[in-house]
């Protein structure tokens, strides 16, 4: 039976309530599902056809669940602004398998300068692909902006990793295992603000509850970028901290001496398990459509909002991912 007009769903908004952590968690478990990268070209084409036709107002002979499934498959492979098919390694669905492999290698080979340089460079190169793939269609990342962010983040990660490696040479082995995570945290603190520095200088749009644009705020941008940075660091923490304790335990027991080849696969599997759950859980930490009190905005913007609606005490903005 064709869907009636009054029963049509709004596929331009998430399926679950985004005001609750549980609703956001369910949303991101679906959007970051690694199985989506296994979709064939035919499956992606069918999902795109369903979404395109449904947005045009066509009544499709499909249940709501089937439409939502097509929507999430479509979102996993096509850019939300341009509609172009995204590079497979830059898709959110590729985050878990890619981070699992890169994280396992970074945790295994971190002791020598050569190992640190190669894997930190490789990780930041992957991040650059992700940032470029998920660039905004309305405010695209320029090549110089991408290059600056890439060079600075890679340099910051290398300086942090090499410096910490030299400092912990005489420290217990467990301390040395935390160096890759420290380098990733430093790189995130550099990379994310640099990639979004236009928002910091020009501000991001703030809206009321009805979606009316009220102006641009750099303070809202700062809040959003801080939240994203915290989420990214928290996302990596379990995958880099838990294996450190476990591998240190195996090292003390002499397991790694008997089976030296096991280090990389063990840490890769642990990284994969951690990222599978940490990615959606940390993406859901903060609402995508964040809010900020009018009193915390720039004075001139506060005045403008008061003139438009004196009773308004809170505004909203897209914090990004």
C-alpha positions, 0 to 999 in steps of 0.5 A: 500500500502506498504511503499516505501524504499525512503519514510521510516521514521527514527524512531530512531530520534524524529518525530518533529524538536528538534531545536525548543521549539515547536518541543521538546514540541510536542515530550515530550507531546507524550512521557510523555502521561499518557494514555500509562500506560493503554496499555495492554500486547497485545498492547505493544507486537504489538508495539514492533513487529512493531518497531522491524520489521521496524528497520530490514528494513521490508516494513510494510503495515502501514501508517507512523502515525501508525508506529510513534504511535507504536514507542512511545508506545514502547518507553513508556514501553521498555528500549531504550538500553536493550529492556527490559520491564520497571517497570510500576512505573518507566516509564515516562508515570507514572510520572504524575499520580504518582507525582500527588498523591505523591504531593497531599499528601506531600502538605496536610501532612507536618506540623508534623515531622512524616508526613514530614519523611514519605512523603519525604521518600516515594517520594525519594523511588519513585525517586529511582525506576524511576532512576533505571528503566531509568538507562543507558544500556551502563553505568548502575547505580550500586547498591552502587551508587543508594543506596548512591544517595537514602540515601543522597537525602532522608537525604537532603530532610528531613533536609531541610523540618524539618529545614524549618518547625521549622523556619516557625512556627511563620511565616504566614501559606502561608510560611509553605506551601512552605516547601515541594517544598523547600525540593524537590528542595534540594533533586534534587540538591543532587540526580541528581549530585550524580546519574551522578557523574561518568559523572562528573569524567570521562566526557561524549562523545561530538560529531560533527554534523555528530555524530563522537565522539571527546572525553569526557568532564566533563565540558559538563557533568556539563552543562547537569546536571545543565540543568536537575536539573533546569528542574526537579525543574521547573517541580515541581514548579507549582504543589507545588506553585499554590496549596499553594496560593489556599489552603491559600485562602480557609483557610482564607475563612473558607472553610477548617474548614467546609470541612477538608476532602477536602484538600487532593483531591483538592491539588491532582487534582491541582497537576495532572493538573500542572504536566500534562502540566509542565512535557512536558513543562519543559522536553522541556526547553533544547534540548536533544542533547545540544551544547557547544562551543569548547572554553568552553571545557577542554584545552586538549580536545580543542587541540585534536579537533583543530588537528582533525578539526580546523574550528569546533567551536561547539560540541554536547552531550546528556544532559540526562533527 
